[in-house]
């Protein structure tokens, strides 16, 4: 199945992630609303990877479970990591220029959401949206 | 750097966002619009987002900022043309676009700006 990796080093790369996620979601057969949700979630997470993780990458692929198809994306950086994940997930919490909706908002827009992070160890966020 | 064009239409400024905006482009639009509102003593700002496939928290914040800045400068902002899938996603994301007036399309948006200006007695008649 189609898989691709986008390196995130600049704002233009965040746009590239959005476009590649859209392409993958269409290929997976997701409807327009589901496409829009996962592209928006990916935009939030790619920006986090850039702004807080000091850059990293997004790996995306089409996944299949029985008759269901979906898109899974892994965002990974080697940045400073997150000390208090629960706090970072809260709406309104921001350590930067955003609205504080990035992580919590991305979780609401996806069917699956997992985050692994520790101070000094970077951050990995995995999301999936199913058809 | 790329810029999003701003057109002057009577007392209003018209912006049609037709590209997938990266964050710096959105920030440049905020600055450019602020400058142009003052330059033209604009009373209204119409932003057409019908070509936007997503509005994430940064773009949403930029739209809210523009509306707030315009208000401080005595201009009203109307965002028009939001796609249905974008509206659904925005609400789920938790973004309520505080202070941003919206209309379904550019025609209704312009009518809204004219009506708001009429209510405030700010039609072109009192500029003569």
Interface residues (C-beta under 8 A of the other chain):
Chain A: X10 X11 X12 X14 X15 X18 X19 X22 X32 X33 X35 X36 X37 X39 X40 X43 X44 X47 X91 X98 X99 X101 X102 X104 X105 X108 X109
Chain B: X20 X21 X22 X23 X24 X25 X53 X54 X55 X56 X57 X58 X60 X61 X83 X84 X85 X86 X88 X89 X92 X93 X94 X95
